[in-house]
Amino acid sequence: NAGVTQTPKFQVLKTGQSMTLQCAQDMNHEYMSWYRQDPGMGLRLIHYSVGAGITDQGEVPNGYNVSRSTTEDFPLRLLSAAPSQTSVYFCASSSDVRGLYEQYFGPGTRLTVT
Amino acid sequence: AQSVSQHNHHVILSEAASLELGCNYSYGGTVNLFWYVQYPGQHLQLLLKYFSGDPLVKGIKGFEAEFIKSKFSFNLRKPSVQWSDTAEYFCAVMSSGSARQLTFGSGTQLTVLP
């Protein structure tokens, strides 16, 4: 299994540009999440999904959209990039199997908005 | 809403010293507790987790943590650190009403001097 994969690894955007961060998992996990990591603030939840077709907002959803058309994929869209969105973005997936809820993280995407 | 506090932002130790990193959470109901580690340039990896039962849990690489319900704490310990333990450590909580999502603390940077 590849686990959780994310593309791209690095991205530089100009203010106002849009882009999609890709996330895929091959573990048939029903739960998927997007977090952003900023120095001194830990990881904060942006959006999450409890299954295909179902998404919900996390702690910091403004400026981001998500969709979940398949179990495997959970892309994160930046509608109009702002410097405040400069961060490292992590995708994670987890499963309810055996009630363990362990989250598996992808390698991250480092985004810089100028 | 649940929250997690990690009071030590940066800890510097010499090799073979003992480690204890503090983690306190605020949530009155049932919680699942986690410690994740992030080595330089890498994604988050699970160190250990607590779901129920014995409040002293053992994880990988010689780490352990003790859940003290009365103190809302889940401190991470290691009897003797190594240079390779240099990393950032995150405590996280998953509550029963959180749709399996994690709330992270702000992280503790551990530097182990050789």
Interface residues (C-beta under 8 A of the other chain):
Chain A: Y31 S33 Y35 G40 M41 G42 L43 R44 L45 Y48 V50 D56 G58 E59 F90 S94 D96 G99 L100 Y101 E102 Q103 F105 G106 P107 G108
Chain B: V4 Q6 H9 N32 Y36 Q42 H43 L44 Q45 L46 K49 F51 F90 A92 M94 A99 R100 Q101 L102 T103 F104 G105 S106 G107
